[in-house]
C-alpha cells in the first residue's frame, strides 16, 4: 500500500497561491524601498524577476490542469 505524504491537490494550489502573493508583496516592498533609496536596484530587479517566475509557474500549472480536464472530458464513458 503506497503511503501518502499528506499533500492534497488543494494544498498544492494553496501553497502556489500563497507563494505568488508573497512574491508580489516582496516586489512591492522592494519597489517602495527603492523610492526611498534604502535598497539597491539589484534587490528590486531580483524581486520583480522572482514574481515573474512565480506567475509563469502558476500559469503553466493552470494550463496543465485545464488540459487534463479537457482530456478527461473527451474520454468515452
N, C-alpha and C positions, 0 to 999 in steps of 0.2 A: 504494500500500500504506500503510494507516494505521500510524503509529508508536505504540508503547505507551510510557508513561512509567515502566514497570516496576512499577506498582502492581498487586497482585492482590487478589482478594476477601479472601483470608486475611490479607493485610497490613492491609487496611481494618478488618477485625474486630479484629485485634490492636491497632491504633492506638486504636480506640474503647475497647477494654477497658482499655488502659493509661491512657488519659485519665480513665476512670471511677475507676480505682484511685488515680490521682494526686489527683483531686478529693476523693475520700473521705479520703485521708491528710492533705491540706491542711485539711480540715474538722476532723479530729481534732486536728491540731497547733494550730489556732486556738482550738478549744474548750479545750484544755489551757492555752494561754496566757491565756485569759480567766479561768480558775480561779485562775491565779497573778497576775492583774491586770497582766499585762505586755503587753496588747494592748487595743485599743478594741473595743467591741461591734460597731461597723460592720464591722470585719475579719471577725468571726465570722459575722455575717449574710451578708456577701459570699461567704464560703467555703461556707456552707450553701446559698445560692442557686445558686452555681456547681455544686455537687454535684447539686442537684436538677435543674438544666437538663441536665447530662450524663446523668443517669439517664433523664430523659424522652426524650432523643435516642436513647439505646440501646434503650429500649423501642419507640420509633417505628420504628427500623430493624429490630428483631426482628419487629415486626408486619408490615412490608412484605415481609420475607423469607418469612415464613410464608404471606402472601397470594400471593406469586409462586409459591411451591412448590405451593400448592393449585391455582392456575390451571394450572400445567404438568401436574399430575396429572390434571386433568379433561380435558385435550386428548386427542382420539382419536388412535389410533396409525395 
